[in-house]
């Protein structure tokens, strides 16, 4: 009959007590002289602290990057929706653009060129004479140059009957070119039964190529 072989049993309690004794009377100023168990325990604690700190630092950076990517995703989604809406309405937008261009062309045709201004002034004068009005003042002012057009004010003073003045104003409104009457004032004349109307007629014209170039140059110089 085979005999049993007995193995020595490890005394766990004794081992723990021996390890605990190594933590007594440790010199905090010189950990290198500590026994093995405290040294290894300190190394583990330091390693754990370093890992925890690095982990939170890394997580903080990742969180900021994650939030930035989420914001970027939302911006891309919004941009995508806008472009899809434009693509869906592209034909409609093209049609509207053509209509606007046609409307602008019609309006531009109502503006005389620089060479046509004299004829327009003659039309205004003839509109008054055709209604039996007498011009006491017909004085074109200084041309006021805007960004894309020039504006010419004309000081007017005419005398005549009330209905003739109304017809004159209607004729001015029906001219093929744009002319407006501004700052109108009407006063009766003494002992004649007629009225005197003072007004400022304003008409507009194209800027020629040289004037447009001068405007662009002036605008560039002003920005600088």
C-alpha positions, 0 to 999 in steps of 0.5 A: 500500500502506497504511503501518503506524501504530506506537503507543508501547509503555508501559514497565510496568517504568519505571512500576512503578519510578517508582511505587516511587520515590514511596514513598521518604522519606515523612514519616509525620507529614504524609501530605497532602504525599505523592505521589499514589500513596502517598496513594491507597494509604493511602486504600485501606488505611484503607478496607479496614481500616474495611470489615473491622472493620465487617464483623466487627462486623456479622457478630457482631451477626447471629450473636447475632441468628441464635442468638436466633432459633434458640432462639426457633424451638425454643421455639415448636416445643416449645410447638406440640408441647405444644399439639398433644398437648393438642388431641389429648387434649382430650376425654380431659382433659375426661372426666378433669376431670369425673371429678375434679370428681365425686370432689371433690363426693363427698368434699365431701359427707362434710364436714359444714357448720357447722350439722351439727357438733352432729349429728356430735358426737352420732353419735360419742357414740352410736357409743360408747354403742351399743357399751356403752362408757362415756365418761369424757371427750368434749371438743371442742377449738379449731377449727383453720381451714385454707385450705378447711376447718376441723378439729375435734379431740375428746379422748376417753376411753372404757372397756369391753371390747377387742372393743367398742372395736374395733367402736366404731373401725369404726363411726367409720370407717363414719360418713357424715362423715369422722372419724379416730381419732388418738393412740390408747392403750389400757391395762388397768383394775385389778381390772375386766378392762376397758380404757381407751382415750385417743384424739383424734377429728378431724373436718372441716367446710366453711368457710362464706362468711364464713370463706372471705372471712376466709381470703382476706383474711388470705392477701392481708394476709400476702402484702403 
